[in-house]
Amino acid sequence: MITSTIQPPPSDGDMVGLHARGPLLTAFGLAIGWLVASGVFSLIAAIQLHSAAFLADCEYLTHGRVRALAETSFVYGWAGGAGISAVVLILSRLGGNPLRAANWFGAGSVFWNLGIAAGLVGIATGDMTSFSLLQLPRYVQPLMVFASAAMGIAGLLAWSGRRRDGTFASPWYGVAGLVLLPWALTAAQVSLLWFPMRGVLQAVAAAWYTEAVIFLWLTPLSLACACYLAAKLVGRALPSYEAAPLAFWMLIVVGTWSAGRHLVGGPVPAWIPTMAVFSFSMLLYHFAVVGLNLRPVFGLSGSVGSALKFGVGSYLLYGAVAFLACFRGIALRTQFTHFASATEQLFLYGSVSMILFAALYFLVPQLLGRGWSSPALMSGHLAGATIGVVLSVVALGWAGISQGAVMLEPKTGFGEIASGVRPYLLVNTGAQLVLLASNLLLAVNFLRSLCSCCQGSGVSTALSEGSAS
Amino acid sequence: MKNGPLFLFGLLVSAVIAWSAIVLGAHGQLGGLTPWFDDGEGKSHPARPTGLAARGQLVYADLGCAAGHTQQVRRPGFGSDQERGWGDRQSVARDYIFQERPQIGSSRIGPDLANFGARKPQPPSAETLLALLHSGSDRHPAFPFLFETRKIEGESSARALKLSGKAAPSVGYEVVPSERAVTLVAYLLNLNSPYVYPEAKPLVRAVAKEEGKK
């Protein structure tokens, strides 16, 4: 039975090695910090959508810059930071060895976070690159390549030194996520920043990178966590596992061919959006198999189980919505509207973030050697995050659909369109507020757990490093 | 997937192939686009943006204006871009060849700006634009940091904005656009690509015919 290689839940908290706890906890703590920061920026951006004057007279917070700040701190700071750390930890657990090259991971993580901090200052002062998901200023971009590679090395070593080998999707996705980001980031930098291509080719290269962040980085990282958690929480073999390798390779091979879905009707060669429809229809196989493999999670209960359930469900829904929006007839109504933000929110928050929340709640106790200090804060956070995501995705999606419909009417002016979608945008602001508040609960819970752990057992000096974050 | 190196090799090859196909493929097709020389007019299109406008594009990019405005007109029959007066034809790749950082954008909170410098019935004037940038409107944020409010010493500056109402500076003061505001406005007014390239034509006709049949 191929799935027999899934290990039983680890009994001791020391499999990672004591030395690796400090860097990993620090990385998780900083990622949570970026999550809260991005919540503040998202809230400002959401308010500016219905009240254009809000903080716009502050040069550092124009709508364009706030959006870039929110996106960068969320994608690189939170999702990237927490995702890479969780995957490195999972790879080391699945490998059955203490984490090697923990120093590389620690150094990489420090530079990763320094790069983001410097990059955010750069964006606020006007150095953003103006390419979606690649907004970090050019002077920190090379640093991000090296930092992500350094963090990834620890995961790669854990995987290559594995004692057990078996068919289990989590390490494939994890390794793919760790390896492909430095490559994709380099390719994007060369074609967009160092030797910029001409004219609209920049838009094509930027769309490819957007797709790479989605399908070659964040999806593999979050699916690595999801597969691992599903096996642990469900406690038995996942169904239809024989199809998992093909689903994995489908994602890696055809995932980024659908870059053209961001350019439908644009001034680019027509085959690029057409190719997106074709390749995304092949990706449906990937989504179907992920759904089949992970369907036991839909029977889970409890906070972590519900978060995982929600994350996997959002991922499948994202696949369906994004596939539909590839088609020209539908893109005509959805592109350039808030619908695109809704889809992005569904993926980034609903899927990646919720899976990472589940991973954090599952993994951090193993690092601490004791549970989270407050289960109430944990369920409060997950409930708030769920409500916030649903509200904001529905509100933005609805706003986008109604906006798209009236935009087709040439007589309707932009004032009328704006007042038409204003109620939905107000709901979105409320949702962002809920998300920010609930993420604060996570931050408080994390800090309290660290403190109580330090006081309680005085485990190691490494932990105090973690709490300093 | 027991063979580690082979697995890693497979990952990289997959990513490289996809990148080459999409990015290098498009580059092979469009990388060599040259301006179009019109024999009748005796000049080539598109024109290079003026120096001021090229600098203005950097201001446009660093303020993140692309978060709310696109610069791409969709083809007739695909959206209402023509009817809204954003351009008579679809945008094509050749329109952007001289732009250092094309801002085609992906969100239309405000109107498309691809041909902003040639709005009908009449293009906006620099004064109106500067006033909008300074004071904002119900729907457009104000960017007062692009302007300097200073005490009038001697004669008031010729570049000073003529503001009235709430936006007007107090007596004895004037509002002067900074260099960034001036270049940004020059850029916006320079945005215009009226010339109908051969590649912009046929689709228009085909769509028109189809619509005629209906």
Chai-1 contact restraints between the chains, C-beta under 6 A:
chainA,res_idxA,chainB,res_idxB,connection_type,confidence,min_distance_angstrom,max_distance_angstrom,comment,restraint_id
A,A52,B,R139,contact,1.0,0.0,6.0,A-B,restraint_1
A,A52,B,P141,contact,1.0,0.0,6.0,A-B,restraint_2
A,A53,B,P141,contact,1.0,0.0,6.0,A-B,restraint_3
A,A56,B,P141,contact,1.0,0.0,6.0,A-B,restraint_4
A,D57,B,A142,contact,1.0,0.0,6.0,A-B,restraint_5
A,D57,B,P144,contact,1.0,0.0,6.0,A-B,restraint_6
A,E59,B,F145,contact,1.0,0.0,6.0,A-B,restraint_7
A,T62,B,L63,contact,1.0,0.0,6.0,A-B,restraint_8
A,T62,B,G64,contact,1.0,0.0,6.0,A-B,restraint_9
A,H63,B,A67,contact,1.0,0.0,6.0,A-B,restraint_10
A,G64,B,L63,contact,1.0,0.0,6.0,A-B,restraint_11
A,G64,B,G64,contact,1.0,0.0,6.0,A-B,restraint_12
A,G64,B,C65,contact,1.0,0.0,6.0,A-B,restraint_13
A,G64,B,A67,contact,1.0,0.0,6.0,A-B,restraint_14
A,R65,B,G64,contact,1.0,0.0,6.0,A-B,restraint_15
A,R67,B,A67,contact,1.0,0.0,6.0,A-B,restraint_16
A,G126,B,D62,contact,1.0,0.0,6.0,A-B,restraint_17
A,S130,B,A61,contact,1.0,0.0,6.0,A-B,restraint_18
A,S130,B,A66,contact,1.0,0.0,6.0,A-B,restraint_19
A,S160,B,G4,contact,1.0,0.0,6.0,A-B,restraint_20
A,D165,B,K2,contact,1.0,0.0,6.0,A-B,restraint_21
A,A176,B,L11,contact,1.0,0.0,6.0,A-B,restraint_22
A,V179,B,L11,contact,1.0,0.0,6.0,A-B,restraint_23
A,L180,B,A15,contact,1.0,0.0,6.0,A-B,restraint_24
A,W183,B,A15,contact,1.0,0.0,6.0,A-B,restraint_25
A,A187,B,W19,contact,1.0,0.0,6.0,A-B,restraint_26
A,S191,B,V23,contact,1.0,0.0,6.0,A-B,restraint_27
A,R198,B,I97,contact,1.0,0.0,6.0,A-B,restraint_28
A,G199,B,A93,contact,1.0,0.0,6.0,A-B,restraint_29
A,G199,B,Y96,contact,1.0,0.0,6.0,A-B,restraint_30
A,G199,B,I97,contact,1.0,0.0,6.0,A-B,restraint_31
A,G199,B,P102,contact,1.0,0.0,6.0,A-B,restraint_32
A,V200,B,A93,contact,1.0,0.0,6.0,A-B,restraint_33
A,V200,B,Y96,contact,1.0,0.0,6.0,A-B,restraint_34
A,V200,B,P102,contact,1.0,0.0,6.0,A-B,restraint_35
A,L201,B,A26,contact,1.0,0.0,6.0,A-B,restraint_36
A,L201,B,H27,contact,1.0,0.0,6.0,A-B,restraint_37
A,L201,B,L30,contact,1.0,0.0,6.0,A-B,restraint_38
A,Q202,B,P102,contact,1.0,0.0,6.0,A-B,restraint_39
A,A203,B,I104,contact,1.0,0.0,6.0,A-B,restraint_40
A,V204,B,A26,contact,1.0,0.0,6.0,A-B,restraint_41
A,A205,B,V23,contact,1.0,0.0,6.0,A-B,restraint_42
A,W208,B,I22,contact,1.0,0.0,6.0,A-B,restraint_43
A,W208,B,V23,contact,1.0,0.0,6.0,A-B,restraint_44
A,I252,B,S14,contact,1.0,0.0,6.0,A-B,restraint_45
A,V253,B,S14,contact,1.0,0.0,6.0,A-B,restraint_46
A,T256,B,A18,contact,1.0,0.0,6.0,A-B,restraint_47
A,W257,B,A18,contact,1.0,0.0,6.0,A-B,restraint_48
A,A259,B,I22,contact,1.0,0.0,6.0,A-B,restraint_49
A,G265,B,R74,contact,1.0,0.0,6.0,A-B,restraint_50
A,G265,B,F78,contact,1.0,0.0,6.0,A-B,restraint_51
A,G266,B,Q72,contact,1.0,0.0,6.0,A-B,restraint_52
A,P267,B,Q72,contact,1.0,0.0,6.0,A-B,restraint_53
A,P267,B,S91,contact,1.0,0.0,6.0,A-B,restraint_54
A,P267,B,V92,contact,1.0,0.0,6.0,A-B,restraint_55
A,P267,B,A93,contact,1.0,0.0,6.0,A-B,restraint_56
A,P269,B,A26,contact,1.0,0.0,6.0,A-B,restraint_57
A,P269,B,Q29,contact,1.0,0.0,6.0,A-B,restraint_58
A,L332,B,F78,contact,1.0,0.0,6.0,A-B,restraint_59
A,L332,B,G79,contact,1.0,0.0,6.0,A-B,restraint_60
A,F336,B,T70,contact,1.0,0.0,6.0,A-B,restraint_61
A,F336,B,S107,contact,1.0,0.0,6.0,A-B,restraint_62
A,F336,B,R108,contact,1.0,0.0,6.0,A-B,restraint_63
A,L408,B,S80,contact,1.0,0.0,6.0,A-B,restraint_64
A,P410,B,S80,contact,1.0,0.0,6.0,A-B,restraint_65
A,P410,B,E83,contact,1.0,0.0,6.0,A-B,restraint_66
A,P410,B,R84,contact,1.0,0.0,6.0,A-B,restraint_67
A,A418,B,R139,contact,1.0,0.0,6.0,A-B,restraint_68
